[in-house]
Amino acid sequence: MAYNPILIQNEVTELDEDTLNYLQNGIKNAYNVSLIAISNTAPSECSTGDMYYNTTDNKIYTATATDTWGEVGTTPISDILYVILEDKKTYTYNGTTLVELKTPVKNSYSESEDDPYSANYVNNAVKDTYSTSETKTNKVWIDNKPIYRKVFQVTVTQNLADTTIPNSFISNIDTVINVNGILKNAFGNVFPLPNVSPNGTLVNGLGIFYHATEGIRLRIGDSSLGTGAEAIAIIEYTKTT
């Protein structure tokens, strides 16, 4: 079977200026416009075709040759996105100057799963702090209670049998999750606790442990500590309230 081609002729009409500008700007905006700088002075180095935005007269200048800028600037277009090549920041023209395009964020908590939060809010939320004050961590125990942490710094002496950090230093303690620490002798050597002494040998008993009625105990039975030895005890726990 033979097919006869059908010729369709499109009528070309003259576009008014507003429509033509709209189409041209739409095509440009699909690709964005790259700038090498936003500055009150022209960059000293450039290649032919490079563009930069001058903050003094609010014009965009184009390089006509290597390290040579055109003398006449052009006004930015309001519906085009301008991207700085160096830092990838995006700008729009507000009719007067270029302004950075930023995503609005909230700096407060909400139940929304869609609202963005500021970087400071997120950083503070995930920060895992060790402090001599009681700190609520981001961890949760198996009973769904939040886990708290507290750090104790203790000066110890030679041949120390026990040093006790009483329960009264932590209010409403419930389940102890973890107790650990370090020992630093007078010579700057640091050893993990429990179960080691400053010379690296095992001590008779734990170096640090938690006593249900008395609190945290540091047990260090070694004579090589030197004057001014220090111990750091870290305890993590849940609370009754």
N, C-alpha and C positions, 0 to 999 in steps of 0.2 A: 504494500500500500504506500502510496506517495503522500508526503505531507507538504502542504504549501506553507511556506513561512509567512508569518503575520508580522507586518512592520508596525511597530508602535512608535508614534512620534510624540515626544514630550514638548509641551509648549514652554518656552523659556520666557519668563517675565522678569522685569527689572525689580530688584529688591530695594525696599526703602532702606535708608541709612541705619536706623535702629535695628532692623532685622538682620542686616549684614553684620553689624558690630556684634550682635548677640551670637550669631553663628561662629564668627571668628574667635570670639572670646571663649566660647564653649570648646572649640577645637584646641585652643591653647591650654585651657584649664585641664584638659584630659592628660596633658603631659607635664604640667607644672612648669615653673621657670626656676632654673638653678642660678644662685648668686654665689660668688666666691667670698663675699664679705658684706657686712653692714658697717659702715665707718664714715667718719666725717672727713676723711682724706682717702685719696685713691690708693689702692694697694700698689706697692712698688713693683711687683712682678705679676704678669698676666700673659695670657695667650690670646690670639685673635679669636674674637667671639665671646670671651669671658665677660660677665656682667657683675657689677656691684652696685649697692644702694648707698647713696650719699645722704647722710643724716642732716647735713647743713641745708641743702636746698630740696631735699626729699625727691630726688630724681635718681633714675637708674641709668648708669653709664655702661657703654659697651666698648671693649677693647678693639681697636681698628688694626692693631699689629702687635707683635711681641713687645710687652712692657710699654705699650702706648695706648692711652685711653682717648676715646672720642671726646670732643669738646662740648657737645650738646647732649644733655640728658633727656630722658623721656619720663613722663609721669606714670607711675604704676597703675595697673588696672584692678579695680575693686574685687572682681570675681575670679581672680587668678591666685593660686597658691604659690608663694615664693619659698624655696627651700635653700638654706645655707649649706653649702657642700661640706664645710669643715665640721660642724656639730649636728647637722641634720635637723635643725630646728625649722619649723614652718611658720611663715608669716602671711598675713593678709593686709591689704591696703584699706584703711578706714576712711579714705577721702582726704586725709591730711598727711599721714605717715604710715610706715609699716608697723604692725603690732604682732607680737608673737601669738600664735594660735595654741592655746592651752586647753586641756580637758578639765572642766571644773571638778573638783573633788570635795568631799565632805571631811571635816576633821573631827567628827563625833560619831559615836556608835549608833547604829540603828539595826533593826531586824531585817532590813532589805538585803537580798542576795545579789542585787544589781548595782547599787550605789558604790562608786569607788571611794577609797579612803586615801588620805594624804600619806606620803612616804613616812612622815614623822609618826603618824598614828600607828602604821603597820610596824615600824621599827620598834616602837615602845611596846607593842603588843607581843612581839616575839622575842624581846630581849630577855636573856636568861641571866639574872643578876645574882652574884654572890655578895652578901652583905652581913655585917654584924647585927643588923636589924632583921627582924623576921620578914621574909619575902615569900610571897605566893608565887610559885612557879607555874609554868604552863602544863605541868604534868598532872595526871589524875590516877589515883590508886584504883585497885580492882573493885572497891566498894563505891566508886564514882566520887569519892571525896577528893578535893584538891590537895596537892602535896605542897608543903611549905619547906623552906630551907632557912637555916641560920648558921652563921660562922662564928666560932669562938677562937680568940687568940690568947694563948696562955704562956707566961714565962715559967720555965721549969728549972729545977736545980739538980745537981749531981746526986746520984743514988736515990732518985725519987721513986717511992713505992707507988703511991696513988695520988693523983690530983682529981678532985671531983668537981664537975660543973653541975650544980643542983638543978632539979626539975623546975624550981621556981624561976629559973632564967627563961623558961618557955611556958607560957600559960596554956592551959587546956590541951595539953599534948595527948594524942590518942594512940595511933599506930606508928611506931618507928620504922621507917622504910630503909634507911641506910645511915651508917655512921662510919666515917673515915677521916683521914687527916694526913698531915705531914709533920715531920720533926726536923728542925734545923738546928744543928749544934753550933757552938761558939766559933767554929772554924769555917762556917758557911756551907757545910755539907748538908744536903737535904735528903731525907729518907721517908718513904711512904709508911704509913701506919694502917693496919696493925702489923704485929708479928716481926718487926725488925728493931734493932737497936742502932745507935750511931756508928758502930763498927761493922754493921752488916750481918751480925749473927742473930739467931732467934733469941728472943727473951723468954723468960719463964712466964708464960701467959700472954694475953692479948696486950698490944700496945695501946689500943683504944677500944672501949666498948660502952654499951649503954646498960645501966642498972635500973631496973623497973621502979625502984623506990628512991634511989639516991641521985640518979641522973647520969651524965656522961662521965666516964672515968678514963684518965690517961694513966697507964701503968708503964713506967720506964725504969728498968733496973740496971742502969749502966753508969759507970763512973767516968766515962770519957766524953761527957757532954761539953764540958767547959763552962765558964761563967757566961751567963746571958743566953742560954739556949732557949729556943721558942718552939711551941707546938701550935698547930692550927687544927681545930676539930670542926668537921662539917657534918651536920645532922639534917636529914630530911624526914618529914613526918606528916601525919594528918592530925586534925584537931577535932575535939569533941563538939565544938560549936563553930 
